[in-house]
Amino acid sequence: MTKSMKAVVLTHFGGPDAFELREVPVPSTGPRQVRVRVHATALNPLDLQIRRGDYRDHVPLPAIIGHDISGVVEEVGSEIDEFVEGDEVYYTPQIFGRAGSYAEHHVADVELVGRKPRNLTHLEAASLTLVGGTVWEAFVQRAQLSVGETILIHGGAGGVGTIAVQVAKAIGARVITTARASDHDFVRSLGADDAIDFTTEDYVVGVSRLTEGKGVNVVFDTIGGDTLSRSPLTLAAFGRVVSLVDIAKPQNLVEAWGKNAAYHFVFTRQSRGKLDALTRLVERGLVKPVVGATLPLARMGEAHDLLENGAARGLRGKVTIDVAGEVLALPPVRRAA
Ligand SMILES: NC(=O)c1ccc[n+]([C@@H]2O[C@H](COP(=O)([O-])OP(=O)(O)OC[C@H]3O[C@@H](n4cnc5c(N)ncnc54)[C@H](OP(=O)(O)O)[C@@H]3O)[C@@H](O)[C@H]2O)c1
């Protein structure tokens, strides 16, 4: 058994240079846990929020962070019958309190772990777990989006939005999304019915124009700001707002009463059930992850820089890490310069 592994360790809170590639012990496996050889991980805004210290009370240093894994089971605990050695799996590690995914091996409670979709590479699968699980929780478990309803998805070209547009279409909803004009072809290729350029048109006006004043049934907020207080202006009666973003500022929700609106605040919880549902959509060809760039584990600082500044340089899709070092040698995955 491997005794030590490479891991990217957050040594202090700060910029992309806050990481160090270190040799650390391979974690041991409890009775209801699996140890996974990590083939790929992906980056999320939560990673940079943790890196810069937004969650310093929850993350004692030094820490291995990271919230997406696709890999292969290499050891199962004594009380596991769900998986065997060699199974391909994907999951989001427990957020806070346990080691994350920036490492060659990872140990997880089996309840968090799902079978990887057969038609995805490890990079694609890793890019899906946190954002896909979040979208499933927001649409299905919370807003109960249904066939024939209309949803406004803020930030349809982003990591969450890219999957949200596809899942909403798979559910059978009409999708209106906000994105820069240069991203409109992209969001339409994902299935969006209509796109509003948030840089030139107020989305409240855009939704009214596109729905002939009827409004949408659900608003999906991935951007924060004044979205909570302005959402009722875009909602039909009994509409729902699902927000992912804690803006830590008081907001006046008085408009919500007039619409009998319901608000759902989501901080995603990890579970196999959500991943199994996503796997079905992916294997039916209804949801396809978009990988924008891939770097090796040793270049985590550059990967974080891409996460923060890639969109301004025209990058679309998730920033992924080829932990096992098996893909970067091959075409056609786009390599980061
Ligand atoms: N609560 C949870 O459980 C949970 C789970 C996942 C994510 N999140 C949070 O959700 C947020 C989005 O995550 P993500 O992974 O999608 O981030 P992302 O990949 O950075 O995407 C954000 C998208 O929003 C767009 N955008 C920026 N300002 C906008 C505006 N005013 N109107 C419409 N779109 C706008 C961006 O466009 P440009 O790049 O062109 O500016 C980008 O496409 C983050 O704050 C993240 O922390 C929360």
The ligand as a Gaussian input file, in Angstrom:
#p B3LYP/6-31G(d) Opt

LIG

0 1
 N      -24.731000      27.652000      -1.910000
 C      -24.187000      26.658000      -2.571000
 O      -24.347000      25.491000      -2.196000
 C      -23.348000      26.949000      -3.775000
 C      -22.945000      25.905000      -4.618000
 C      -22.224000      26.227000      -5.783000
 C      -21.920000      27.565000      -6.057000
 N      -22.312000      28.526000      -5.194000
 C      -22.018000      29.945000      -5.470000
 O      -22.698000      30.304000      -6.665000
 C      -21.973000      31.334000      -7.321000
 C      -21.779000      30.953000      -8.787000
 O      -20.919000      29.824000      -8.868000
 P      -20.308000      29.387000     -10.282000
 O      -19.488000      28.191000     -10.039000
 O      -21.371000      29.351000     -11.309000
 O      -19.377000      30.669000     -10.564000
 P      -18.754000      31.128000     -11.963000
 O      -18.344000      29.928000     -12.739000
 O      -17.770000      32.175000     -11.632000
 O      -19.976000      31.766000     -12.767000
 C      -20.576000      32.961000     -12.436000
 C      -21.271000      33.459000     -13.703000
 O      -22.102000      34.586000     -13.384000
 C      -21.907000      35.543000     -14.397000
 N      -22.262000      36.863000     -13.878000
 C      -21.494000      37.729000     -13.203000
 N      -22.214000      38.839000     -12.890000
 C      -23.456000      38.630000     -13.379000
 C      -24.651000      39.390000     -13.391000
 N      -24.716000      40.607000     -12.813000
 N      -25.741000      38.876000     -13.986000
 C      -25.707000      37.652000     -14.558000
 N      -24.605000      36.881000     -14.595000
 C      -23.501000      37.370000     -14.004000
 C      -20.457000      35.419000     -14.785000
 O      -20.259000      35.992000     -16.060000
 P      -18.830000      36.642000     -16.442000
 O      -17.805000      35.594000     -16.104000
 O      -18.965000      36.903000     -17.885000
 O      -18.685000      37.869000     -15.589000
 C      -20.291000      33.900000     -14.776000
 O      -20.685000      33.344000     -16.022000
 C      -20.659000      31.509000      -6.538000
 O      -20.800000      32.612000      -5.663000
 C      -20.552000      30.219000      -5.748000
 O      -19.807000      30.374000      -4.569000
 C      -23.014000      28.263000      -4.065000

